[in-house]
């Protein structure tokens, strides 16, 4: 492993994301030697912080994240924090970019950074265009190293605003320089989908419409909106989780086999997969998508969404979505994909189930015990549990010849899980490496908006009957009905 030379310029350096994810991730890369002497970080934001204060913040961030005790005051943490510089910054003020460039050039020489720069926009997207434009016009972009722009969602609120945003940043950065973060793509178990599908004869040969009955994806959260009502009231679950995380997972599950596991092959197959998802008419959208908003829990201890801090008392924002997607991909055409996500559900769990078809013939049907055969189901546990379960049928172990289902189970141990790099660490590492495999391409983002825009616009025309689910359950009854009408049920049913 080679230590990298790079300057990080973090816009939104005083923010929550930087504190909770970026500083700890950078530290872990430092601990592992992937960052060593030749790196520096400039944090910018409006607040007037000193470098000393910034160092304290960075060390606190490391400590708060710490699995190991005493990381804060370790010599390593001090040394790490000394690479951080703070520059107070107003994103609209041209002069401030000049100051930023001067500091960047100084650090480039001091730390031997070879002109490599990573601009991390950890702030509201309405500033992305302004920042990108100034980085170019004020010549922060170097010509002797790489320049990469990492941006966080939301990439717009519909296709049109996403396009505007993309045009604005594309005026300064090429697609190859843009790294759109979808942190689900940094999760080990999501990255493992390709290995599972294309690294196993048994699974690969069954992954098609002849054998798969339906696919189910659940991203359940137990937490409510927390302190993020300001953002959430402008988003809702469809934009917050379906447009990005869920559709990225759908593309990985339904894409055709890439020729090789490379960024460009993968991107082409994923774009194809998303283009194969049917765009619904407004009527179809209403039939195939369900929205929900949480009420109080059964014990009346948790607030309903409309009484959370910062939400509108008549809020029409959905905290739950369930939907049925249809694909026209050659190998999976006709296999329904059921997706759901929501806040304040029964448990935090992300899981994917591949439900296989019933056997065409059941030779045990007439045996003494009148055996019904359960469907084979392959479940991928993404988080917090990481593992796999395969449900198969075996003899029941009684005198008569009965057949019963059992689970083949594999779950990563806590020790193994602790070794898996956290999503942000993985993605920052990839960005340093210039590896775009696990970042979202513009074509993917645009197509995902086309898919959800119809649903959004249809919903926006009608008032919802909210709240419509009890906190701590798995969402509104209509989400169960969505499968029941197809004579199916959700596999995950806590
Ligand atoms: C984020 C959403 O993208 O993902 C949040 O904005 C959500 O609303 C979060 O809570 C869930 O991520 P994870 O990794 O905890 O499943």
Boltz pocket constraint, residues with backbone or C-beta under 6 A from the ligand:
constraints:
  - pocket:
      binder: B
      contacts: [[A, 183], [A, 221], [A, 240], [A, 350], [A, 383]]
      max_distance: 6.0
